[in-house]
Structures are given as structure tokens and as C-alpha cells.
Amino acid sequence: AAEGFAPRAAATGLGLAALGALVLGRGAAAAPTAARGGSGQSASVVALASLKYPKRGATPQAIPVLDLNGEKIGEETLDLHVLSKETANYVVHGAARIWSYMNLRDFSRKLPRKSDVPTGRKPWAQKGSGRARHGTLYSPLFGKSYSKQKPNGLNDKRNLKIKRITHMQCISTVLQSKWRCMYIVQGLEEWDQARQGDLEKMIKKITGRKPGTRSMLMITRKHYGEESQNGGTKSFSYDSPLYMSARLIPRLELRRPRDMDPDGDGLWQALKGRHVIISREAFFDLHAKFNCQDGWVWKTTRDILVEQLQALAKEFPMNRNDEIDKCRELPLLQEDRVQWAKEKREEMAA
């Protein structure tokens, strides 16, 4: 999954202190102090926290951009974060196994629990037989009853969990590994008619394979729908012509960039898809989410907030002296301020 893996080394020493200073917006002047362990030491701590999950990038790959007729009109670069080549297969397999166990396995089958069967007699004496101790013939070990845990049926394991950041890394790694069978389609978001035949022709032109012969994953920004449990589709699905065109094509799944997430089945569908077709808009969304340079999914909420505040500070520079002068214009009393504000609004409207 991480073929052509090329680790990108993180900054250390003075560079780490400078990175922390920039995150806090203190400027380069704070870097030498942080490197010596002085008052800028907290900047290094912030930088170390941001490197808790180091960003690794595989070799960037060129993905062809095609039109609806299958003609190549350009290229885009795929450069997502990946797991290390030594652990990628193990981590992705473990995440997929846990997700499928907790979400796909059917535990609704009624089985006799230990409390549903009689106590039964003791099979043999506690001591002296040379065999293991047992209290009843109706134990799950003899096959006459099953686990006492619900709803896991034959398995009494507790809920299995995956770290959210690990799940994200697995999705990003699998998407990067699909570069050989990934196609970006220009104009896919503008699909305006529910025509299954037209969609099948387009897919065959792009992938070279008849739809339904292999599992395929199509990712678009706005086209999405769901099947109803009572048959048919849910009402909002009719607003998506592309979904209505694709819903009856075997082994074809439609997802959005927001669905490539631990809250959905993004990892499972990415692993299943032998061909991945992405609209150009959705490709930009996925790249902004998972890219190995500054993907927003690898940042903490505080990091994103700091970046946004720094951008606002550059867009709207602040002059402290002007602010003080404006404040001195305000009347002291609340009632006078209301009248002052009213006069200012009328003045600005004129």
C-alpha cells in the first residue's frame, strides 16, 4: 500500500523551536530562546504535539483527468499521507477486520444462552479424575449453550475500537495505493439525467471494463442517495440523477468525500473498489483532507483555529493607537452611547 515510500524528515533542534514559535504566532525571534529551553519552551511543546503523528508521503503519482467521453484532458497529483511500508498492511488489515466485525457481522440470530438452559449435573468429580474441572454439562464448552454476553452471540468479546487517527491513516493509505486504477472525471458533478445506460457506457470508456464485472467506487461531492428498508429509495435520493443512474448497477458504490471517514464505511469501500472514479471537485476535497503536507484531518482543532486567526490578522491588520482613539470617542454613559450609535448609522447611511 505504501509502494515508493519516501519518509519526510521532521525538523529538530532550532528548526523545531522555530516551528513551535510560528504556530503560536510569536515570530522567529522566539526560536533561539525556545531552543535554549528558556521562556519559549512552550513553543517546542506545541511543535512536539503537532508531530505526534508524523506525516509521511509516498511517491507522488500523476492521476489522469478524463472527460465524460474517456478522453484525457490533463493530470492531477495524488500525494496523500501513508502509513510506513513496514506496518501498512498489518494496520489496515486490523482496522478493516475490527470495522467489519462491529458493523457487518449479524449478531441477531437467537441462540440459547447459559441462562436459558438447565443447570445440569456435574460431569465428573472435582478431583481425582485427572481431567479439567467442570460444573455442568450445559456449559458453552460442551456446545449445549453459548456465550452469556449479548448481543455478540458466539463471541463474548467486548466492543472492539479503532483509534480515529489510525482509521484516518488507513483510509488515506488505501486511497494512495489505488493510484493505478484511479480516474478523475471532469463534468461528473453536472450529470443531470437518470440514465443507467449512459452511465454504463461512460464507465466502460473510462475503465475499459463492463460495469458490474468488478467492484467500483465512485466518489462525488454532491451526488448521494440511500436505499429504503421497505424497498425503493429514500425521498432525497431523487435529487441526485447520478445516484438514480447508478443504484441498479451491480458492484458499484457511490460515496462523498465526507463519507471517507471513520463515521462511515469509507475504508471498507476503498478496499473493495477495484476501480476508483472521482469527480474533479471531490478529488480536491479528498486531497485537502488527507494530503501529507497540510491535510486538515491531521490537525487538531486548536491548530486549525490558530491558522484561521493568523489569516484573519493578516487580512484585517490592527492598529492599536487607532482603536484607542476610537474608544475615546464613545460617551461614558450607556444611554448616550445608544444615541451616539444612532447618529453614526444615520451619518454612514447618508
Buried (B, 14 or more C-beta within 10 A) or exposed (E): BBBEBEBEEBEEEEEBBBBBBBBBEBEEEBBBBBBEEEEBBBBBEBBEBBBEBBBBBBBBBEBBBBBBEBEEEEEBEBBBBBBEBEEBEEBBEBBBEBBBBBEEEEEEEEEEBBEEBEEBEEBEEEEEEEEEEEEBBBBBEEEBBBBEBEEBBEEEEEEEEBEEEBBBBBBBBBBBBBBEBBBBBBBBBEBEEBBBEEBBBBBBBBBEBEBBEBBBBBBBBEBBBEEEEEEEBEEEBEEBBBBBBBBEBEBBBBBBBBBBBBEBBBBBBBBBBBBBBBBBBBBBBBBEBBBBEEBEBBBEEEBEEBBEEBEEEEEEEEEEEEEEEEEEEEEEEEEEEEEBEEEEEEEEEE
